[in-house]
Amino acid sequence: MRGQCDVTAATRVAASTRSRCLAIAVAAAGLAVFSGCGGGDRLSREEFGDRMQSIDRQGGELWGRLAEHASGLKPGQPLSAEVREPMRAMVEFQRSTAKELEGLEVPQGADDEVREFVDALRERTRLFEQAAESGRFTEQHFEQITQAGEQIDAVFRELRAEGFLPSLEEHDE
């Protein structure tokens, strides 16, 4: 449907079903949904900045919960249910955030950063899923998850430097 409002009835029904599924997944992760037949309308810098700050805040809260439960976890140790539950929440959040961001028309000049952000989220999601499947984190998982987190942090620094997000001093006020 990307920017096309004139679609056949069958396509409209299929798109509506896909949109409903996406909306449910996004709502389940606690994300705001941007919808409508935008015709290619880009988000304003302010709308984009607000959305990215919300993602940062929500992701930080989920990451904090996961880190709290996994703080004593050593490479190779089995993952307890106490670790798996916040890890699943983090995976769902990352997956739905990546999908949402791919569907948004971000402000001009933020496309590359958003693409990098989505790639890092997907990589970290893949790593969490690998760990969940094997039932443990390896040393390599820890290193790669850290690298993906550093990429995410770098994107936020770039967006701040380019004026898409408020400076940290403004953000903390």
C-alpha positions as CSV (number, residue, x, y, z in Angstrom):
1,M,0.0,0.0,0.0
2,R,3.0,2.3,0.3
3,G,1.6,5.6,-0.7
4,Q,-1.1,4.2,-3.0
5,C,-4.6,5.0,-2.1
6,D,-6.2,3.7,-5.3
7,V,-6.2,-0.1,-5.0
8,T,-8.6,-2.8,-5.9
9,A,-11.1,-4.0,-3.3
10,A,-9.4,-7.3,-3.0
11,T,-6.0,-5.6,-2.4
12,R,-7.7,-3.3,0.1
13,V,-9.0,-6.2,2.1
14,A,-5.6,-8.0,2.1
15,A,-3.9,-4.8,3.0
16,S,-6.4,-4.2,5.8
17,T,-5.8,-7.6,7.2
18,R,-2.0,-7.1,7.1
19,S,-2.4,-3.7,8.7
20,R,-4.6,-5.1,11.4
21,C,-2.0,-7.8,12.2
22,L,0.7,-5.2,12.3
23,A,-1.3,-2.9,14.5
24,I,-2.0,-5.8,17.0
25,A,1.7,-6.7,17.1
26,V,2.7,-3.1,17.5
27,A,0.1,-2.5,20.2
28,A,1.2,-5.6,22.0
29,A,4.7,-4.2,22.2
30,G,3.4,-0.9,23.5
31,L,4.2,1.1,20.4
32,A,2.3,3.9,18.8
33,V,1.0,3.1,15.3
34,F,1.3,5.6,12.5
35,S,-1.4,4.8,10.0
36,G,-3.3,6.2,7.0
37,C,-2.9,6.5,3.3
38,G,-0.1,8.9,3.5
39,G,0.7,9.4,-0.2
40,G,4.4,9.6,0.6
41,D,4.0,12.1,3.4
42,R,7.1,12.2,5.5
43,L,7.1,12.6,9.2
44,S,8.1,16.0,10.5
45,R,11.4,16.1,12.4
46,E,9.4,16.7,15.6
47,E,7.1,13.6,15.0
48,F,10.2,11.5,14.1
49,G,12.1,12.8,17.1
50,D,9.2,12.0,19.4
51,R,8.9,8.5,18.0
52,M,12.6,7.7,18.3
53,Q,12.7,9.0,21.8
54,S,9.7,6.8,22.7
55,I,11.5,3.8,21.1
56,D,14.7,4.7,23.1
57,R,12.7,5.0,26.3
58,Q,10.8,1.8,25.8
59,G,13.8,-0.2,24.6
60,G,15.8,1.1,27.5
61,E,13.2,-0.1,30.0
62,L,13.0,-3.5,28.4
63,W,16.8,-3.7,28.2
64,G,17.1,-2.8,31.8
65,R,14.7,-5.6,32.9
66,L,16.6,-8.1,30.8
67,A,20.0,-7.0,32.1
68,E,18.7,-7.2,35.7
69,H,17.6,-10.8,35.2
70,A,20.7,-11.8,33.2
71,S,23.3,-9.9,35.3
72,G,24.9,-13.1,36.7
73,L,24.6,-15.1,33.6
74,K,27.8,-16.6,32.3
75,P,28.5,-17.8,28.8
76,G,27.3,-21.4,28.3
77,Q,25.0,-21.3,31.3
78,P,21.4,-22.5,30.7
79,L,18.8,-19.7,30.3
80,S,16.3,-19.7,33.1
81,A,12.7,-18.8,32.7
82,E,13.5,-15.6,34.6
83,V,15.8,-14.6,31.7
84,R,13.8,-15.9,28.9
85,E,10.6,-13.9,29.7
86,P,12.2,-10.4,29.5
87,M,14.3,-11.7,26.5
88,R,11.1,-12.6,24.7
89,A,9.6,-9.2,25.5
90,M,12.8,-7.5,24.1
91,V,12.6,-9.7,20.9
92,E,9.0,-8.7,20.3
93,F,9.7,-5.1,20.9
94,Q,12.7,-5.1,18.5
95,R,10.8,-7.0,15.8
96,S,7.8,-4.8,15.9
97,T,9.9,-1.6,16.1
98,A,12.0,-2.7,13.0
99,K,8.8,-3.4,11.1
100,E,7.2,-0.1,12.1
101,L,10.2,1.9,11.2
102,E,10.5,0.3,7.8
103,G,6.9,1.4,7.0
104,L,7.4,5.0,8.0
105,E,8.4,7.9,5.8
106,V,11.1,9.4,7.9
107,P,12.3,12.9,7.5
108,Q,14.7,13.5,4.6
109,G,18.3,12.9,5.7
110,A,17.4,10.2,8.4
111,D,16.9,7.3,5.9
112,D,20.4,5.9,6.3
113,E,20.4,6.1,10.1
114,V,17.0,4.4,10.3
115,R,18.2,1.7,8.0
116,E,21.3,1.1,10.2
117,F,19.0,1.1,13.3
118,V,16.7,-1.5,11.8
119,D,19.6,-3.6,10.7
120,A,21.1,-3.5,14.3
121,L,17.7,-4.3,15.8
122,R,17.2,-7.3,13.5
123,E,20.7,-8.6,14.2
124,R,20.2,-8.4,17.9
125,T,16.8,-10.1,17.6
126,R,18.4,-12.9,15.6
127,L,21.1,-13.3,18.3
128,F,18.5,-13.5,21.0
129,E,16.5,-16.0,19.1
130,Q,19.6,-18.2,18.5
131,A,20.3,-18.1,22.3
132,A,16.7,-19.0,23.1
133,E,16.8,-21.9,20.7
134,S,20.1,-23.2,22.1
135,G,19.0,-22.5,25.6
136,R,22.1,-20.5,26.4
137,F,24.2,-17.5,25.5
138,T,27.7,-18.2,24.1
139,E,30.6,-15.8,24.4
140,Q,30.1,-14.9,20.8
141,H,26.4,-14.0,21.5
142,F,27.4,-11.7,24.2
143,E,30.0,-10.0,22.0
144,Q,27.7,-9.7,19.0
145,I,24.8,-8.4,21.1
146,T,27.1,-5.8,22.5
147,Q,28.2,-4.8,19.0
148,A,24.6,-4.4,17.9
149,G,23.9,-2.3,21.0
150,E,26.8,-0.1,20.1
151,Q,25.4,0.3,16.6
152,I,22.1,1.3,18.0
153,D,23.7,3.9,20.4
154,A,25.8,5.2,17.4
155,V,22.6,5.8,15.4
156,F,21.1,7.8,18.3
157,R,24.3,9.9,18.5
158,E,24.2,10.5,14.8
159,L,20.5,11.5,14.9
160,R,21.2,13.9,17.8
161,A,24.2,15.4,16.0
162,E,22.1,15.9,12.8
163,G,19.3,17.6,14.8
164,F,16.7,14.9,14.5
165,L,16.7,14.3,18.3
166,P,17.2,16.8,21.1
167,S,20.7,16.9,22.7
168,L,21.1,14.7,25.8
169,E,20.9,17.8,28.1
170,E,17.5,18.8,26.5
171,H,16.4,15.1,26.6
172,D,17.1,14.8,30.3
173,E,15.1,17.9,31.3
